[in-house]
Amino acid sequence: MTDTTLLHDLIARSAERTPEATALTYGKDSLSYRQLQSQVAGFASGLLNLGLQRGERVAIYLEKRFETVIASFGAPAAGGVFVPLNPLLKAEQVGYILRDCNVRVLVTSPERLALLCDTLPACHDLRHVILLDTVEIQAVPSGLNVQRWRDLLAAPAARSHRVIDTDVVGILYTSGSTGKPKGVVLSHRNMVAGAKSVASYLENHAGDTLLAALPLSFDAGFSQLTTAFHVGARVVLLNYLLPNDVVKAIARENVTGLTAVPPLYIQLTQLNWPEGISSHLRYFANTGGRMPRETLDALRRHLPKAKPFLMYGLTEAFRSTYLPPEEVDRRPDSIGKAIPNAEILVLHEDGSPCVPNEPGELVHRGALVGMGYWNDPEKTAERFKPLPVHAPGREAGLVLPEIAVFSGDTVRMDEEGFLYFIGRRDEMMKTSGYRVSPTEVEEIIYATKLVGECVAFGVDDDRLGQAIQVIATAPAGKTLDVAALIAECRARMPAYMVPAGITVREGPLPRNPNGKIDRKLLSTAWVEQNAQ
């Protein structure tokens, strides 16, 4: 078979086509597709020699580096399931995930292992730890077999377990803004179909260089690998400390494609961009939330030749929509239409379709719909539901149900089929009888150019139902004039939308593990500080 049906096929097929083409760059080092494929196969054989069974979980707790990518594709190549852990997670969070999905093998570094020593004894299914470096190990919890990375890759070749495209390939844990993190279960088909779909509308090709700036534990971050490997392009791995590191990497590596979250783009617009970047950066794309109009305009001024792709997605279904660059000027507030090989519906609570411009829930059907939440039937039933018989695309004569993802996001679709995000149902604010989206408030505040970053949320209020509060930072090198900002809000917003209060805070605002501004953390802290 020459087509790609399994996740690791993406590398294998590119290695067959262009073995000496560069697949990965990390710092000053690079791996060709031939070298990457060889190490993926070696890692898979190493796991099999450890006794890894089909479907067993392999967790990866590392920063972005070659070994992170090799393990992520090598575990599925052996017939296992990879579980990427955000390197920002602390020991308690890591331990929860290891226990939740019964991880059998952990890939990490000696330094990170030392942080987990008090946590791992409670991870009863864990049997093997694979360590990267050769420094002396101070202490290892009893009962664990420790294997060096180089020794694992030197193991004799072994035959992998049989795997098909509907088998589980990975479990991606969401940030868990409410309660414990949820493990989204994805199949080989989900990931490969997603890679092909995204690469098609971004027009990725073998000459592209994509910057992996997002965490690889984030679906959009991992997508930089899958879309690039599908077409034989190069990926540059970047662990940045400051936004300026991203700009420098784009210039140094002649990056052609950048995908990031709005908070990072907001910071990037406040920097000076070298003129040469515009000659090679072919596109920039957003994920993880709506791009503020002011930020989009600033990026387009910095990068007049780069095409903007405004995207919407959710981990449970990877990507759902994108707005073609040629539509950005006509409808900059739209999240676009369905990506290739997906259908997006806007439904009432009873499952019937909404009419044009009527608010409803965004529902995603197709090959990208995930397999539910790991070991959590209640939450799975909330999001992954049978598509109603009378929904578009669903024929009454079909006996077996089709499972779709009900996003929990409120959107509307215009007469031409373009979608517009209104807000998440669990974040919508009810004030003075009106339902208000926090993103709408934030959008208007960003447009004033008086803030660096901001977040809006509702707090209980006896008079209003909920009062809108805003936490904001000052623009780079300036101070925040609260009175001027309130005046601008009153000039730009209906009275019920004007914030009841604005709290100034030094930036940057805290992020969750996926790089988004942590609205839940900030609102909870505000309530605690102001409870009297």
Protein Blocks (a to p, Z undefined) as FASTA:
>chain_A
ZZdfbfklmmmmmmmmmmmbcfbdghjbccdfklmmmmmmmmmmmmmmnopaehiacddd
ddddfklmmmmmmmmmnopacddddfkbcfklmmmmmmmnopabdcddfklmmmmmmmmm
mmmkbmbdcdfblcdcfbdcehiacddfklmmmpccdddddddfkbcfbdcddehlnoja
ddddddfklmmmmmmmmmmmnopafkbccddfbcfkbmklmmmmmmmmmnopacdddddf
bfklmmmmmmmnopabdcddfklmmmmmmpccdfklmmmmmbdcdehiacdfklmmmmmm
mmmmbccddddddfklopabdcdfklmmmmmmbgbjadehiacddddfkopacdehiacd
dddedjklcebjehilklmmmmmccddfklghiafklmbdcddddehpacdddfkopacd
fbdfklccceehiacdfklmmmmmmmnopafbdcddddddfknopacdddddddehiacd
fklmmmmmmmmpcfklpcfbdcdddddddddfkopacfklmmmmmmmmmgZZ
